[in-house]
Amino acid sequence: MMKESVVVQGKCGGSVLRAVCWPVALAAAAAAGAELAGTALLATAAWLLARAAQQPGLAALSVAIVAVRACALLRGTLRYAERLTGHRAALQALARLRERVYAALVPLAPGGLPGWRRAQLLHRMVTDTEAVQDLVVRCLVPAAGAALAGGLGLVVLAALSPASVPPLLVALLGTGLVLPACAGRQRRRSAPADDTAVAVTATDLLDGAAEFAAYSAEPVALAAATAAHTDRADRERTEARVAGLLAAVGIALQGLATAAATVLAAPAGGPAVAVVALTTLVALEPSLALPVAARRFVDARAALRRVHAVLAAPAPVAEPAAPLPVPAGSVELTIRDLWVRHADDRAPALAGVSVDVRPGSRLVVTGPSGSGKSTLLAALRRFVAPAAGEIRLDGAPIDAYAGADVRRLIGGVGEEAYLFDTTLAANLRLGDPAATDDQLRAVLHRVGLGERFTGGLDAELGQDGSALSGGERQRVLLARALLADPQILLLDEPTEGLPATDADRLLRDLLAATAGRTTILVSHDPAALAHADQVLDLGAAAAGRDRVSRWCRGAAS
């Protein structure tokens, strides 16, 4: 975990900000230039007004008139440049951080994610990562501008009226250090370590609405959501009161410092008094925003700590230091005495499994619930690490290959396969982003969906395929897996939950679509067993039978 500022030591925030340090520096320089132009504008304007009151000749005022116009134009230009550069840097940092978070989540699934709720991970991916944007736009750039404006103000007052410097210095210390420190301390005391209770309860209400209604549990769920919302509302009200009080104190310090500096500048006389008064106001104005920046900094640091926890989570399977290149062409899969444990104090999920899968053959995996069928597929995709035994691809240990390479070589339709709330084409192209429309139509024909979608490839599928029937959903998932073209295709219970007639039809199309491809199919369907080259029964050992049976395709039909 980060002990100091995330800008310096945050593994997630620091490295991301270092990648955009030059745009951030340019934005800070533009902000400082805008403050300098603003200070020069008001100081020159004050001198011009005071001098004009003495009715000198126009030649005596011409330089000041031009300077006022130039400073006004320069201030607006630099402010625009600061916003443009600062937001660009912030968005670049945000994109980099989100990419890193997504990349970190991939090897954690499914074995490394039990510690987080779905809503918590969504909060990390969306809300918490936006903290790096706040860190740039609402913390670093305003702080740099306030520091420069205050420093320039002190320089101007020292040149015109040294006696006026102490009031401005005291006010700068109060508005730039003391008030932000108070704001940050209050925020640290009131903000929870994980502010996702509202998101979690809202997600539970949406996802579990049917179950809550079926079991008359709506009052309990609504009470939990109300409690989370009430807690956040109470904290926000307290924060608003504190923010208002600090803002009032800051304005009071600004007013007192301006009055004191003006009185102390009286011996200088003439235009200098007006310049001192306005310069004091302008020098303190940026620092009045620092208490808000301090609260955002505390929030950003806490959010980036939470993101760092995701990035620092150890992957269930370690990556090789020098991964082997993936084998080309057909691949032979060998599993020898494979054991997998999800925890040291739990019974093994897989115990002593051995099987050989030849290129082009079909292995059907069966067994009772909890016998380790899904665990076997997870081990093949390097989502979980074996406790003992080994898996080999063409004779080389599977852990000698990079996890991403293994998942491109061994892929398919898992138990938690998901369809996104977008078009059919967009969902299919997850398997092959370069696939043409003709290729998409061809693979839909292969899985029996050639004439199904009246909207064609632009048909909307709904959230997780809600616009589809169960069989159609499985066919779309199979089509996507075929587009990815893995050497070894994994299919986890593709007909589960379907009516018998739909299951039989889907299984026939599935067997036809995967003919000649190395396939590992998890299924209890007797029709699937009849078309297997081998059957691996993970429950056979407990019943005293051989785990692996060799079948001749079609022998049992």
N, C-alpha and C positions, 0 to 999 in steps of 0.2 A: 504494500500500500504506500501511497505517497505521504511523505512526512512534511515536505515543504511545499512551496508554490508549485502548482501543476505546470506552470510555464517552464520551470527549470528542471524539476525532477519527475513530472508526470510521464510515465511511460507512454500513455496514449496522447495526452494533450501536448507535452513538450515536443515530442518528435514530429507531431503534425504541424505545430506552430513553426518549428525550425524549417520545415519545408516551404513555408510562405513568409519567412522572416523579412525578405526584402520588400514585398508588397505592404507588409505591416509597417515597416520602417518608413516607406514612402507615405503611407496614410498618416502616420504620426507626424511626419515632417510637414505634410500639407495642412494638418490640423494646427500645428504650431504656427505655420505661416499665416493661416487665417486669423489666429488669435493676435499675432503680431500686427497684421494689417488692420484688425479691428481696434487694437490699442492705438496704433498710429492714427487711424481715422478719427477716433474721438478726441485724442490729444490735439491733433491738428485742428479739428473743428472747434474745440474749446478755445484754442489760441486765436483762431480766426474770428470767432464771435467777440471775444474780449478785445482783440485789437481793432476790429471794425468799429466797436463802440467809441473808440478814440478818434474816429473819422480821419485816418491817414489818407494819403494818396493811393490810387488804385494799384500803382506799381508795387507798393509795400505789401499788398495782399495777394498779388497774382500767383506767386509761388505756392502759397498756402491753398489757394483755390484749386490749382492743378493737383496738388498733393491730396486734397480731400477726394477729388474725383478718382484719382488713380488708386487710392487706398480702398475706396468703395468697390471699384471693379475688381481689384486684386482679392479682396476678402471673399466676394461671391465666387470667383473662379477657384480659389484654393479650397473653399468649403465644398464645392462640387467635386473637386478632385479628391478630397479626403473621403467623401462618402463613396464615390465610385471605386477608389482603390481599396478602401477598408472593407467594403462589402464584398468586393471580388475576392480579396484574400480570405475573408471569413467563409465564403461559400466554397472556395477551394479547400480550405482546411476541413470544413464540414463533410465534403464529398470524400476526402481521403480517409477521414475517421470512420465514416459509415462503411466504406469499402473494407477497412480493416476489421470492423466489428463483424460484418457479414462473413468475411473470410475466416475469422476466429470461431464463429459458430458452426461452420460446416463440419470440421473434424470432431466437434463436441457431440454432435447428434449421432445416434440417439442416447449413447451411454453417458455423456457428460452434462446433460441438461436437467437432471432431476432437481437440482437446487434452486431453480428459478421457475416461477409461473410464466405462462404464455404472455400474460399482460405485462409482467415485469420485463421480459425480454423485448417486447414491443416498445416499452417505455425507454429501455436502454438504447434501442436502435433509432428511435425518432426523437424523443424529448431530451434525453440525457446527452446525446451527441450534439444537439444544438447548443450545448453549453460552450463549445469551442467558438461558436459564432458570437455569443455574448461576450466571451473573453476578449475577442479582438475588437468588436464594434463598440461595446458598452463598458469595457474596463480599460484595456490598454490605451486605446486612442484618446478617450477623455482624460485619462490620468496624465498622458504626455502633454496634451493641450493645456490642462490646468497648471502643470508644473512650469511650462514655458511662459504662460500668461502671467503667473505670479512673479516669476523671475524678471520678466520685462518690466512689470509694474514697479518692482523694487529699484530697478536701474533708473527708470524715468524719475521716480521720486527722489532718489539719491542725487540726481543731477540738478533737479529744480529746487527741492526743499528737503535736505537731509533730516530735518526735524520731523518730517511726516513719515519717515520710513518705519519707526517702531509700531505705530497703529496698524499699518498694513501688514507688517511681519507677524504681529500677534494674531490678526484676523486670518491670515493665510495658514498659520499653524492650527488655529481652531477649526476652520472649514476644510482644510486639506488633510489634517492628520487626526485630530481629536474626534470630530464628528463621524468621519468614516470608520474609525476604530470602534466607536460606540455602536454604529449601525451594524458592523460586521459581528461584533460580540452578541448583540441581540439576535441577529439572524442565526448564528450558530447555536444559541440556546433554544430557539423556538423551532428550527427546522428539524424534522426527523431524518434519520440516516437513510431511510428508503421511503420516499414520498410517492408510493404507487398504490396506496390502499384504495383510492377512488377508482383508478384504472382497473384494479383487480376485481373489485366488487361490481363495477359496471360490466366487465367482461363476463363474470359469472351470471349476472342477470340476463344478458343477451344470449349467451350460449346455453344456459340451463333453463330458459323460460318454460319449455314444455315439461321438463322434469319437476320444476317447482310447482307448476299447476297440477300435474298428475298426483303429487303427494301433498298438496295443500301447504306447501312450504314457502309461499310467497311472503307472508309476514316476516319470517325469519330472515329471508334474503334481503327484503326491503329495509329491515331494521339495520342490518349490517351495512348496507349502502348508505343509509341515512346517517349512521354514526360516523362513517368515513367522511362524508360531505360536511357534517357539522364540525368535526375536528378541524378540517382544512379551513372552513369559513371562520372559525374562532381564531385560528392562527393568522389568517389574512387580516382580520379586523385589528388584531394586536399590532401586526406589522404596519398597517395603515396609520394607526395612532402614533406609533414611534416615528414613522417617516414624517408625518406632519409636524411633530414636535421638533425633530432635528432640522427640518426645513425652516421652521420659524426661528430657531436659534441661529441658523446660518444667515438668514436675512437680517436678523438683528445685529449680528457681528459685522455684516457688510455695511449696514447703516451707521453703526457706531464708529467703525474704522474710517468711513468716508467723512463723517462729521469731524472727528478728531484730526485727521490729516488736513482737512480744509482749514481748520482753526490754526493749526501749527504752521501752515503755509502762508498765513496772512502777512508776515514780514516780507515775503518775497514780492507781494503786491502784483497788481496788473493781471495780465493773462495767465501767469504761472499758477494762481490760485484755482482758476477754472480747470486748467490742465491737470493739476494734482487731484481735484475732486473727481473728475471723470475717469482719470487713470486708475484711481483706487477702486471705483465701481467696476470697471472693466476687468481689472486684474483679479478681482474676487469672484466674478460671475461664473467662470468655468468650474471653480472649486466647489460651488454650491451643489453641483451634480455628483460629487464624489461619494456622499453617503449612499445614494442609489447604486452607484458603481460598486461600492464595497459590498452591499447586499448581493448584487448579481455575482460578484467574485466568489463569495462564500457558496452561493448556489452552484456556480460553475465548477468550483473545486470539488464539491460533494458529488455532483453529477459525473465528473470525469473520474472520480474514485470508483463509482459504480461501474462505469464503462471499463476502467482498468481491471476490475475484478473479472469481467468477462474475457478481456484480452489475456489476462494472466492465468486463467483457468487451465490446468494441465489437460492436454488431450488424452483420452483414454488409450490411444495408441501412439507411441513415439515414432517420429519420422526418422528415416535413415540419414546419416550424415552425407553419404554419397550414393543416392538412389540409382539403381540399375535402370537402363532403358527398357521400356515395356517390350515384350516379345511381339514380333509381327506374325500375322497369319493365325492359324488355328492354335489353340492353347490347350494343353493337357493339365487338368487340375488333380492334385493328389492331396488327400487329407489323411494324416496319420496320428492316431491316438490323441485326438483333440479334446482338451478339457478347457472349459470356460467357467469362471466364477465372477459374479457381479459384485460380490463382497466376500471378504475372508471368512466372515462368521456365518455365511449362508451356504446351503448345499450347492453343488455345482450345477450350472444351467445345462452344461454339456459334459458328458463323462465318457472318455475313451472312444470317440467316434472316428472311424476310418472308412474311407471310400475312395475309389479312383473314378474320375469322370473323363472319358475319352472325348476328343474333339468330335463334334457333330452328334453326340449322344444325348439322351434325355434321361435325367435323374428325377424321380418323384420322391419327395420327402414327406413322410407321414408320421403320425404319432399322436398321443393324447395331448390335451391342452397342458402347457407347462413343461413339455418334454424337451424344449429347446430349439424348435424349428426356426423361429424368428431370430434366435440368438446365433444359429448357424449362419444364416444369411448375413447378419451383422458382422460376424467374424470374417466372412468372405469379402466383405466390402471394407474391411479394416476400420470398422466403427468400434469394435471391442478387441482387446488383446487376449490371446490364449493364455491360460495359466500354465498349460503344458501341452506337449505335442506340437505339430506343425502343419502348415498349409503351404503347398508348393505349386508354383506355376512354371510349367516346362522345366521342372527340376530345381528351380531357384526358390528360396524361401520367400513367402509373400511379403514379409516385413523388410525385404531388401528393396522393394519398390516404393515410390512415393504414394501416399494415400490417394491423391487425386488421380494418379495414373491407374491405380488399381480400380478405382470407381469408374473410370472410363472403359476399362477392360471388362469389368464385371458389374453390370447394372441391370436395371429393370424396374418392376413395379413392386414397391415395398408395402408393408402393412399400413403405413401412414402417408401413402402417396397423395398428393394434393393437386387440385385443379384451381387455377386462379380465376378471379372474377373479371375475366376479359374474354376476348374472342377465341374461337376454336383454333384459328391459325396461330395466335400468340402462344397458346398453351402447347400446341404441337411443336413450335419452333424452339421450345426449351430443349428438346432433344437434338435438334440440328438447326442452329440459327440461320444457316445458309440455304436451307431447303426452299425450293421453288414451290409455287402453288400446285404445279403438276405433281411434284413429289408428294406433297401433302395429300392430294386427292388419291394418289396411288396407294399410299399406306392406309388411308381410310377404307378403300375397297378391300385391302388385304384383311382387315379386321371386321369386315361386314358392316361398315357404316357409309358405304358409297352414296346412298340416296337418302340418308336420314335427315340431314340438316337442310331445311328449306332456305335458311339464310346463308347457306354455303359456308365458306371459311370464315366469314365475318359474323357468324352466329355467336351470340353471347351465351356463355355457359353458366353464369351465376357463381356465387361464392361456393367454392369446393364442388362445382358441378351440380348445383342445386336445380338447374334447368334440365338435367338429364335423369333418366332412369338409372337404376343400379347397374344393369347390364351395359347400358350405353357409356356410363362413366368408366367402367372397367375397360371397355374397348378403346376409349380415347386414351386412357393411361397406357394400354398396350401399344397403341399406335405411336405414342410419344417415345416409348422405350425402343421400339423398332427403328425409329428415326435416329436415335442415338447410336444404333448399330454396335452394341457391345459384343465382344467375342463370346462372353458367357452371359446368357440372359437369365435373370432371377425373377420368379413370379411367386408372390406370397398370397396364397388363398384367393386367386382371382375370381372364383365363383361363390365365395362365402356370402351368405345372406340373400342369395338370389333364389327365386322360385325354381323348381326342378327343371321345367321346360326351358327357362331362360339360361340356367346353368349349363344344361346339355348343349344348347345352341352356341353359347359363348365358348365352351370347352372345345367343340368341334372347330370353330373358327380359329381359336387360339392354337390348337394343334396344327392346323393347316398353315397358319401364318409363321410358325416357328419351325417348320420342317427343315431338317438339315442344319439347324443351328444348335450349338451346345446350350442346353436349357436345364435349369434346376427349378422344378415346380413343386411348391408346397401345396398339397391338396389331400383331401380325404375321398375324393370322388373316385369310385371304382372304374369309371371310364378312363380317367387319367392313369390309373395303375395299369390298365390293360394296354396302354400305348407307351409304356416306359421301357427303356433299355435296362434300367436298374431301379429298384425301390429301396430307399433307406428308411427303415422303420425305427424311429428313435425311442419307441416304447417297447421294442422287442426284447431288449436285454432284461428288463424287469419280468417279462413273461417267459424267459428262458428260451427265446428263439434267436436265430441269427438276425443281425440288424440288416444286412444287405442281401436282397434277393435279386437275381438276374432274370429278366423277362424277355421274351421275344415279342416285339410289337405286334399287337393284334391277336396274340395267342389266346387271350381271355375274352375276346369279343364274340 
